[in-house]
Amino acid sequence: MDRTRLHALLARESAEAERRNPRSQEAYARADHLFGRVPMTWMNKTAGVFPRYLAGARGARITDVDGHEYIDFCLGDTGAMAGHSPAAVTEAVDRRYAGLGGATAMLPTEDAEWVGAELTRRFGLARWSFSLTATDANRWAIRLARAVTGRPKILVNSYCYHGSVDESLIVVGPDGRGTARPGNVGAPCDVTLTSRVAEFNDLAGLERELAHGDVAAVLMEPALTNIGIVLPEPGYLAGVRDLTRRYGTLLINDETHTFSAGPGGCTAAWDLEPDLLTIGKAIGGGIPAGAYGLSADLAERLLDRADLDLVDMGGVGGTLAGNALSIAATRATLEHVLTDEAFARMAKLSERFEAGVRAGIEAHHLPWSVSRLGARTEYRFTSPVPRTGTESAAAADPELEDFLHLYLANRGILLTPFHNMALMCPDTTEQDVDTHTEVFAAALAELVG
């Protein structure tokens, strides 16, 4: 690739973003009382020198404070996979908060049992509890796994994503051993004291780590999603399940992003049998919500333990967890928005998106690849497709990524700022997808020359 050409194009698109978005730039400049000038520091992970500021959003569209409308394929990095402010969720939240009154009262609502039963139908796990984020769901699942096994360590895949869970911030280093993931902030201890790590799609590496006999649970995404989509090779997930059972280790499937695979995530689509399952983001239709499910046997084993304080000091709850508002939103999302039928339409649109990206790549003979997981599609600057998280991380090209993101945004299309991910929602249209195909092809034509 001609880096000089890339740098010139990137500078042009950066200047155009500044020209087009004066109100966003001014709002960012005035945000003196915010740490990093944004409500949460990850909002600075954006192409350009400042983020666009939100004015409003509906369905698959976002409008910024400068009046520009965007086709939104980011969808809150999965948090808005139901679309922005879907009508059923809006009505349920309004009824709960304004009509009936009471968002959080430390009392259960009848909606919760409906949600638990629906999650069981979709994912197969028999018992459910709720959180406000997938990060918390993972933290609590980890505590339960340690409690029931008596083992101290958690095993994850290199370059996995499980939110800000301390145990997950470990990667396979150049020497093949676990080491702290670069950039981790304020780690409470050396991560190798709490965690083990193996590459995704590496059963031999997994067995080597499990053989130590100190791993309470393997916490994994059935497909890596936050380092580019890395799909499991044939037989890999069955091998993981066999090895965890052989070594007395629990298996936790984190379906927060892989929910895109279908109404029951990868667990249902691929007939998986985890001991626990965690999920968050999308299930609340934009309202903070998370959940973790347990097999019937595991739930019974935990509830039978008189020494475990699961009510107060067990570290498996929070005052706002399971609140009436989040549960009402989750029921509306699962019952009326992210339905089985909606997932089928979203997957078809994602297939169309994948075909458009692949056509652009092949037209210019670029050594790139594209992968899809249900309603989610992503391209990487390498070919063939990466088979591990470490391989996918090595393919990163921040300058090239920023150019493509700015080029698309300046023409009314948003991708996930952390990577080149596009997600479909129930309101996404074929025309939305075709618009991306056309603009993506134009960007490649300018890039290649």
Residue pairs with C-beta under 8 A, 6 or more apart in sequence:
1 400
1 447
2 449
3 399
5 447
5 449
6 399
6 400
6 403
6 447
7 399
9 403
9 407
9 446
9 447
10 399
10 402
10 403
10 406
13 403
13 406
13 407
13 410
14 48
14 49
14 402
14 406
16 406
16 410
17 47
17 48
17 406
17 409
17 410
18 25
18 48
18 49
20 66
20 68
20 410
21 50
21 52
21 64
21 66
21 68
22 66
23 53
23 65
23 66
24 50
24 51
24 52
24 53
24 64
24 65
24 66
25 49
25 50
27 53
27 65
28 37
28 38
28 50
28 51
28 53
29 50
31 37
31 38
35 41
36 43
36 44
37 44
38 44
38 51
43 51
44 51
45 417
45 418
46 52
46 405
46 417
47 401
47 402
47 403
47 405
47 406
47 409
47 417
48 402
48 406
48 409
52 64
52 65
52 66
52 68
52 409
53 64
53 65
54 62
54 63
54 64
54 65
55 63
55 64
55 65
55 67
56 62
56 63
57 63
57 72
57 80
57 84
57 85
58 83
58 84
58 85
58 427
59 83
59 84
59 86
59 425
59 426
59 427
60 71
60 72
60 75
60 83
60 84
60 425
60 427
60 428
60 429
60 432
61 69
61 70
61 71
61 72
61 84
61 427
62 69
62 70
62 72
62 84
62 414
63 69
63 70
64 70
68 412
69 412
70 409
70 412
70 413
70 414
71 412
71 413
71 414
71 428
71 432
71 435
71 436
72 80
72 84
72 414
73 353
73 413
73 414
73 415
73 416
73 421
73 422
73 423
73 424
73 428
73 432
73 436
74 414
74 415
74 416
74 417
74 421
74 423
75 81
75 83
75 84
75 423
75 425
76 281
76 286
77 281
77 416
77 417
77 418
77 421
78 256
78 257
78 259
78 260
78 281
78 282
78 423
79 281
79 282
79 286
80 282
80 286
80 425
81 259
81 260
81 281
81 282
81 338
81 375
81 423
81 425
82 89
82 282
82 285
82 286
82 333
82 337
82 338
82 425
82 426
83 337
83 425
83 426
83 427
84 286
85 286
86 285
86 286
86 332
86 333
86 336
86 337
86 426
86 427
88 285
88 332
88 333
88 335
88 336
88 337
89 284
89 285
89 286
89 287
89 329
89 332
89 333
89 336
89 337
91 332
92 328
92 329
92 331
92 332
93 287
93 325
93 328
93 329
93 332
95 328
96 102
96 103
96 324
96 325
96 328
96 329
97 103
97 325
102 324
103 323
103 324
103 325
104 319
104 320
104 323
104 324
104 325
105 323
105 324
106 319
107 324
108 322
109 324
109 327
109 328
111 324
111 327
111 328
111 330
111 331
112 130
112 322
112 327
114 331
114 335
115 128
115 130
115 291
115 327
115 330
115 331
115 334
116 127
116 128
118 331
118 334
118 335
119 125
119 128
119 279
119 291
119 293
119 334
120 126
120 128
120 293
121 264
122 263
122 264
122 265
122 268
122 334
123 255
123 264
123 265
123 267
123 268
123 277
123 279
123 293
124 264
124 267
124 268
124 273
125 274
125 276
125 277
125 293
125 294
125 295
126 293
126 294
126 295
126 296
126 299
127 293
127 294
127 295
127 296
127 299
128 291
128 292
128 293
128 294
129 140
129 291
129 292
129 294
129 316
129 317
129 321
129 322
130 289
130 290
130 291
130 321
130 322
130 326
130 327
130 330
131 137
131 140
131 280
131 289
131 290
131 291
131 292
131 318
131 321
131 322
132 288
132 289
132 290
132 318
132 320
132 321
132 326
133 163
133 280
133 288
133 290
134 162
134 163
134 254
134 256
134 278
134 279
134 280
134 281
134 290
135 162
135 163
135 164
135 165
135 280
135 290
136 280
136 290
136 318
136 321
137 278
137 279
137 280
137 290
137 291
137 292
138 162
138 163
138 165
138 168
138 219
138 252
138 254
138 278
138 292
139 165
139 315
140 292
140 315
140 316
140 317
141 217
141 219
141 252
141 276
141 278
141 292
142 154
142 165
142 167
142 216
142 217
142 219
142 252
143 314
143 315
143 316
144 276
144 294
144 298
144 302
144 316
145 154
145 216
145 217
145 250
145 252
145 275
145 276
146 152
146 154
146 216
146 217
147 302
147 305
147 308
148 216
148 250
148 298
148 301
148 302
148 305
149 216
149 217
149 248
149 249
149 250
150 216
151 213
151 214
151 215
151 216
151 249
152 194
152 214
152 216
153 194
153 195
153 196
153 212
153 214
153 215
153 216
154 167
154 168
154 194
154 195
154 196
154 215
154 216
154 217
154 218
154 219
155 195
155 196
155 197
155 198
155 206
155 209
155 210
155 215
155 217
155 218
155 219
155 249
156 162
156 167
156 168
156 170
156 195
156 196
156 197
156 218
156 219
156 220
157 197
157 198
157 199
157 200
157 220
157 221
157 224
157 389
158 170
158 171
158 172
158 197
158 198
158 199
158 200
158 388
158 389
158 390
159 171
159 181
159 224
159 226
159 227
159 388
159 389
159 390
159 392
159 393
160 168
160 200
160 219
160 220
160 221
160 224
160 226
160 227
160 389
161 168
161 221
161 224
161 225
161 226
161 227
161 257
162 168
162 219
162 221
162 254
163 256
163 280
165 219
166 187
166 188
166 191
166 194
167 191
167 194
167 195
167 219
168 195
168 219
169 180
169 181
169 184
169 187
169 191
170 178
170 179
170 180
170 181
170 191
170 192
170 195
170 196
170 197
171 178
171 179
171 180
171 181
171 182
171 197
171 389
171 390
171 393
172 178
172 179
172 197
172 198
172 199
172 205
172 390
173 179
178 191
178 192
178 195
178 196
178 197
179 191
179 192
180 187
180 190
180 191
180 192
181 191
184 191
196 209
196 212
196 215
197 209
198 205
198 206
198 208
198 209
199 205
199 388
199 389
199 390
200 220
200 224
200 230
200 232
200 236
200 387
200 388
200 389
201 230
201 232
201 233
201 236
201 387
201 388
202 388
203 236
203 239
203 240
203 243
206 218
206 239
206 240
206 243
207 243
207 247
209 215
210 218
210 243
210 244
210 246
210 247
210 249
211 247
213 247
213 248
215 247
215 249
216 249
216 250
217 249
217 250
217 251
217 252
217 275
217 276
218 240
218 244
218 249
218 250
218 251
218 252
219 252
219 254
220 240
220 251
220 252
220 253
220 254
221 253
221 254
221 255
221 256
221 257
221 258
222 232
222 237
222 253
222 255
222 258
222 261
222 265
222 266
222 267
222 270
222 272
223 229
223 230
223 231
223 232
223 258
223 261
223 266
223 373
224 230
224 389
224 392
225 257
225 258
225 260
225 373
225 376
225 421
226 257
226 418
226 419
227 389
227 392
227 393
227 419
228 371
228 378
228 380
228 386
228 392
228 395
228 419
228 420
229 371
229 372
229 373
229 376
229 377
229 378
229 421
230 371
230 385
230 386
230 387
230 388
230 389
230 391
230 392
231 371
231 373
231 385
233 387
237 270
237 272
240 251
241 251
241 272
241 273
243 249
244 250
244 251
250 275
250 276
250 298
251 273
251 274
251 275
251 276
252 274
252 275
252 276
252 277
252 278
253 265
253 266
253 267
253 272
253 274
253 276
253 277
253 278
254 277
254 278
254 279
255 265
255 266
255 267
255 277
255 278
255 279
256 278
256 279
256 280
256 281
256 282
256 290
257 281
257 376
258 265
258 266
258 373
259 265
259 279
259 281
259 282
259 283
260 346
260 350
260 373
260 374
260 375
260 376
260 423
261 269
261 270
261 373
261 374
261 375
262 268
262 269
262 343
262 347
262 374
263 338
263 339
263 340
263 343
265 277
265 279
266 272
266 373
267 274
267 277
269 374
274 295
275 294
275 295
275 298
276 292
276 293
276 294
276 295
276 298
277 292
277 293
278 290
278 291
278 292
278 293
279 290
279 291
279 292
280 289
280 290
280 291
281 290
282 333
282 338
283 289
283 290
283 291
283 330
283 333
283 334
283 338
284 326
284 329
284 330
284 333
285 329
285 330
285 332
285 333
285 337
285 338
286 329
287 325
287 326
287 329
287 330
288 326
289 326
289 327
289 329
289 330
291 330
294 302
302 308
302 310
303 310
308 314
310 316
320 326
337 426
338 426
342 426
343 374
343 375
345 426
346 374
346 375
346 424
346 425
346 426
346 428
347 374
347 375
347 424
349 375
349 424
349 428
349 429
349 430
349 432
349 433
350 372
350 374
350 375
350 376
350 377
350 422
350 424
351 372
352 430
352 433
352 434
353 372
353 377
353 422
353 424
353 433
353 436
353 437
354 370
354 372
354 377
356 433
356 434
356 436
356 437
356 440
356 441
357 370
357 377
357 379
357 437
357 440
358 370
359 437
359 441
360 437
360 440
360 441
360 444
361 368
361 369
361 370
361 379
361 444
363 441
363 444
364 444
364 445
364 448
366 444
366 448
367 381
367 382
367 383
368 379
368 380
368 381
368 382
368 383
369 379
369 380
369 382
369 383
369 384
369 385
369 386
370 377
370 378
370 379
370 380
371 377
371 378
371 379
371 380
371 385
372 378
375 423
375 424
375 425
376 421
376 422
376 423
376 424
377 421
377 422
378 419
378 420
378 421
378 422
379 420
380 386
380 392
380 395
380 420
381 395
381 396
381 397
381 400
381 401
382 391
382 392
382 394
382 395
386 392
386 394
386 395
401 419
401 420
403 443
403 447
404 415
404 420
404 440
404 443
405 415
405 417
407 439
407 443
407 446
408 414
408 415
408 436
408 439
408 440
408 443
411 439
412 435
413 435
413 436
413 439
415 421
415 422
416 422
416 423
422 436
424 433
